[in-house]
Amino acid sequence: MAKFNLVERYRVLKLYSVLLPHSKLLTLVLALSGVATVLGLLPPLLMRAIIDEGILGGDVSKVAVYALALAALHMVSTAVSASRSYFQSLLSGRVALDLRSRVFGKALELGVELYEHAEVGDVTARIYGYVDRIQRFIVTSFETILLNTLQLIGMLIVVFSLNPKLSMILLAPLPMYAWGLARYQPRARVLYRRVWSRISRMSAYVTSLINSILLVKLTGREEAERRRFDELAYGVFNASMDAVKYGLKVFPWLNLLLALTSVLLLYVGGLMVINGELTLGTLTAFLAYVWQVYGPIRALTGLLPRLTEAEAAYEKLGELMEATPSVTEVPDSVDLEVKGKVEVRNVWFEYTPGRSVLKGVSLRVRPGEVVGIVGPNGAGKTTLARLLVRLFDPMRGAVLLDGVDLRRIKLASMRRRVMLVPQDPMLLSGSIAFNIAYGAEGADPLSIMYAAWLCGAHRFIIELPLAYDSDVGEHGKILSGGQRQLVCLARAALLKPKILVLDEATSSVHVDLEEVIMRRLLGYLRSATIIAISHRPTLNKFVQRVIVMSDGRVVREERGGLTARPPRPCGLRVVEAEELRIVDRGAWLEAELGGEVWRELRARLPFPLTYPQLLVLYRDPEDMIVVRDWTRLKDEAKNAILRHVIREHGLVLAKLIDVTPETRFSVRVSLEDEEGRRVDLSVPTHNLVLTDNSLVVIAPRQLYVASLVGVKGDAAWRAAAIASELRSVFGGRGVRLLVEELRKLGSER
């Protein structure tokens, strides 16, 4: 007969290890719960004393003393219960934080093959919904099992000391109770697993649909998708109700069994009081303890549905937690100083067994060479690009970097020097500066601007309300497809890789701008190996060699049109404030630099919230003067700059009056401008930005900046709760400087 193993039967119990780092907090929670349990034992005893010694004994003083003691006991119990509730919530939150961090870390550890086949909504449901159910079970069940077991033992001691005969009747229904639970568990587990499968399916569908909402609108499929969602939601509802209905077939009858036993105890106890075998006070105390005995039993058995639900959630989560990444480092992996030589030796690869995408591909690229790869759709170009940066490993053959198999190079070493820019731009929620600097250590404002200028992104970025501090939205949705590609190219330029793989990276960019970008990149990354994949015929002029692929094979090579690298592009014209002479010409500015006069200049802040001391002066964004710290200009020039900056950005220094949510996606903001006029705005929620104790409200033509320091009432905390925090590489600690300069100008007026 197989040995029963509780932990193997309920694998979710393994997760109790997440409580270990919080042992002190857990001990405190258990101690408070233990005190609360002990305090809960005392009221019936005091009630017995009030009845037997006070009321039946005719002693008013004892009634008063015991009543006061009972009141004090309730006050202490309330304080202990409140403290227990707080620390239990704190423990639960920390456990959830640790568990989510562990699951998310595992999701990052796994290779891209997981995300090639998994649906985003399903993965998200596992990280949030499943973890939530599991952590609640872990925290509450540990305390429930320990404390209710102790309470049950304590109660049994008390009731047996009161009357053994009634105590035996009290325990009589427990064998039948246990039999009912044993019958319930196996099928309930299957039912709850079905619930979580339905939830995963619905989450995956909703995420996919929201990401493709434009397609739904263009094809007029709103009603069809509504019906499809209702069908999936109804599936979740039905599965949940099946689990509930099955529970109702078991638990009400078990609870009825306990209730009937309590009635039997009242009948037998009443007879014993009539016959003089028991005092009325003792019977009252015993009856008060009946549900304090059954309470722990019901609490312990009440864990079974939650255990079943948590087990079903853990099985789904376990598919993620127990998965192994396909791309791993071998124990003897090495750091490599990349020079840029790439070799592909007889590489075979398949996503689906039996259907090869690459079939014996071999090629060589010399250090510093610029090579193009072309071919029809489905030729294997993108798959080859993914293997070159080791997102996948080949099934057969090898990819070598400077003569070393990629599988023997440390991933961190390779990721720093080998970069892929895919056709589909990859942007995270956050500012443009954050996205350009993503992956770069210690990026500064000037290097970010230069990378954007190299890749043609600066022209559109500088015209945005917050320029480089503008939030791109989820997946960069506030930008066009071409703009997103430019930002991703700027990220690659900032990282300065030794090997750059461009997979249709400019497919959404105009051909004229593409030529400018490619010439700048070829000149800037002069020693880098560049492998460009494209369908455009213009590719030929930018590469030295063209490799032609078809049906997963290299079929031929052709000569490219690039004979020599373009010259290195010029750098930014960065000047100190002391080198400039600024003249305000009303509609525009005039600047004198080194004897040269620049006319019809505009003034804008590229980082108005995070680094506002940096200024750009330009007539054409491609040809600009960058002032390192304009606040060091003389007062007259500084005020002229500030007036033009206010006009360009629509800057208004305001006082916050109130913030009120209108809908889930919009909010109404009431402000008072510098002239004391009330301004009421209705803006999208994402147009509220919180940084440096200031609220920034992005309106269609204005940019309101309101300090939250000293704001009275509920407006400040509502603003802090609704607004999104600025996520920038500079930490969002610069807007205070801008506010100070605006106040100085206002006081001078």
Secondary structure as UniProt FT lines:
FT   HELIX           6..9
FT   HELIX           11..22
FT   HELIX           23..49
FT   HELIX           50..55
FT   TURN            56..58
FT   HELIX           60..109
FT   HELIX           112..117
FT   HELIX           120..125
FT   HELIX           126..130
FT   HELIX           131..162
FT   HELIX           164..171
FT   TURN            172..173
FT   HELIX           174..211
FT   HELIX           213..219
FT   HELIX           222..248
FT   TURN            249..250
FT   HELIX           251..274
FT   TURN            275..276
FT   HELIX           280..321
FT   TURN            331..332
FT   STRAND          342..352
FT   TURN            353..354
FT   STRAND          355..365
FT   TURN            367..368
FT   STRAND          370..374
FT   TURN            377..378
FT   HELIX           381..388
FT   TURN            389..390
FT   STRAND          396..401
FT   TURN            402..403
FT   STRAND          404..405
FT   HELIX           406..408
FT   HELIX           411..417
FT   STRAND          418..421
FT   HELIX           432..436
FT   TURN            438..439
FT   TURN            441..442
FT   HELIX           445..454
FT   TURN            455..456
FT   HELIX           458..461
FT   TURN            462..463
FT   TURN            465..466
FT   HELIX           467..469
FT   HELIX           474..476
FT   TURN            477..478
FT   HELIX           481..495
FT   STRAND          499..503
FT   TURN            505..508
FT   HELIX           511..524
FT   TURN            525..527
FT   STRAND          529..533
FT   HELIX           537..542
FT   STRAND          545..550
FT   TURN            551..552
FT   STRAND          553..559
FT   STRAND          573..575
FT   HELIX           577..579
FT   STRAND          580..584
FT   STRAND          589..593
FT   TURN            594..595
FT   STRAND          596..604
FT   TURN            608..610
FT   TURN            612..613
FT   STRAND          615..620
FT   TURN            621..622
FT   STRAND          623..627
FT   HELIX           630..632
FT   HELIX           635..649
FT   STRAND          651..661
FT   STRAND          666..672
FT   TURN            674..675
FT   STRAND          678..684
FT   HELIX           685..687
FT   STRAND          688..691
FT   TURN            692..693
FT   STRAND          694..698
FT   STRAND          703..707
FT   TURN            709..710
FT   TURN            713..714
FT   HELIX           715..722
FT   STRAND          724..725
FT   TURN            729..732
FT   HELIX           735..748
//
